[in-house]
Amino acid sequence: MSENRKLAAILAADVVGYSRLASADEGRTLARLRTLCSDLIDPIIAVHNSGQALNSSRSR
C-alpha cells in the first residue's frame, strides 16, 4: 500500500481595528481586505502551491 502525502498550511490574519472599520463601513472594509489578499497573499500562494488556494473563507 503506497502512502501519498500532501503538504498543507493554514494562514490566519488579524486586522488591527477591524471592528471599528467594519462598523463604519462594512462593505468597503471587506472589499479592501479582499483586494489586499489578492495583491499580497495570492501571489505567494501561487509561487508555493501551483496557484491553488483551497477552502478560503473570503470566497464565501
C-alpha positions, 0 to 999 in steps of 0.5 A, spaced: 500 500 500 503 506 497 502 512 502 501 519 498 502 525 502 500 532 501 503 538 504 498 543 507 498 550 511 493 554 514 494 562 514 490 566 519 490 574 519 488 579 524 486 586 522 488 591 527 481 595 528 477 591 524 471 592 528 471 599 528 472 599 520 467 594 519 462 598 523 463 604 519 463 601 513 462 594 512 462 593 505 468 597 503 472 594 509 471 587 506 472 589 499 479 592 501 481 586 505 479 582 499 483 586 494 489 586 499 489 578 499 489 578 492 495 583 491 499 580 497 497 573 499 495 570 492 501 571 489 505 567 494 500 562 494 501 561 487 509 561 487 508 555 493 502 551 491 501 551 483 496 557 484 491 553 488 488 556 494 483 551 497 477 552 502 478 560 503 473 563 507 473 570 503 470 566 497 464 565 501 
